[in-house]
Amino acid sequence: MDDLVKLVAAKTGMSEDIARTAVNTVISFLKEKLPAPLAGQIDSLLAGGGQAGAAGGNDIVSGIGGFLKK
């Protein structure tokens, strides 16, 4: 998650503390709105699990990553 915080801070010019708050807010929102299996994949990804769900064909990195780049 630190990489994501640093990326948000760099892209927006906000401090890392504020970026961490923003990232945590977005992650909490996504976990509330997504089905439980996907929310679990977010936890796995943030814990350093790599591309969570890739073996099952439900790759959250591809699905959400493409959405976030827009």
C-alpha positions as CSV (number, residue, x, y, z in Angstrom):
1,M,0.0,0.0,0.0
2,D,3.0,2.3,0.6
3,D,3.6,2.3,-3.2
4,L,0.1,3.4,-3.9
5,V,0.3,6.2,-1.2
6,K,3.5,7.4,-2.7
7,L,2.0,7.4,-6.2
8,V,-1.0,9.3,-5.1
9,A,1.2,11.8,-3.3
10,A,3.4,12.3,-6.3
11,K,0.6,12.6,-8.8
12,T,-1.5,15.0,-6.7
13,G,1.2,17.0,-4.8
14,M,-0.4,16.2,-1.5
15,S,1.6,15.1,1.5
16,E,2.0,11.3,2.1
17,D,-0.1,11.6,5.3
18,I,-3.0,13.1,3.4
19,A,-2.5,10.7,0.5
20,R,-2.6,7.7,3.0
21,T,-5.9,9.0,4.3
22,A,-7.3,9.3,0.7
23,V,-6.1,5.8,-0.2
24,N,-7.6,4.3,2.9
25,T,-10.8,6.1,2.2
26,V,-11.0,4.7,-1.3
27,I,-10.0,1.2,-0.3
28,S,-12.7,1.2,2.4
29,F,-15.3,2.4,-0.1
30,L,-14.4,-0.2,-2.6
31,K,-14.4,-3.0,0.0
32,E,-17.9,-1.9,1.1
33,K,-19.3,-1.8,-2.4
34,L,-17.7,-4.9,-4.0
35,P,-18.8,-8.5,-3.4
36,A,-17.0,-10.2,-0.5
37,P,-14.6,-12.3,-2.7
38,L,-13.4,-9.1,-4.5
39,A,-13.0,-7.3,-1.2
40,G,-10.9,-10.1,0.0
41,Q,-8.7,-9.9,-3.1
42,I,-8.1,-6.2,-2.3
43,D,-6.8,-7.2,1.2
44,S,-4.6,-9.8,-0.4
45,L,-3.2,-7.4,-3.0
46,L,-2.4,-4.8,-0.4
47,A,-0.8,-7.4,1.9
48,G,1.7,-8.1,-0.9
49,G,-0.2,-11.0,-2.5
50,G,0.6,-9.9,-6.0
51,Q,-2.1,-10.2,-8.6
52,A,-4.8,-11.6,-6.3
53,G,-7.1,-14.0,-8.1
54,A,-5.0,-14.3,-11.2
55,A,-5.1,-18.1,-11.0
56,G,-8.9,-18.1,-11.0
57,G,-9.2,-15.7,-13.9
58,N,-10.7,-13.0,-11.8
59,D,-7.8,-10.6,-11.7
60,I,-8.6,-7.6,-9.6
61,V,-5.5,-5.8,-10.7
62,S,-6.7,-5.8,-14.3
63,G,-10.3,-5.1,-13.5
64,I,-9.8,-2.2,-11.0
65,G,-6.4,-1.1,-12.4
66,G,-7.9,-0.3,-15.8
67,F,-10.7,1.6,-14.1
68,L,-8.4,3.7,-12.0
69,K,-6.2,4.7,-15.0
70,K,-9.1,6.5,-16.7
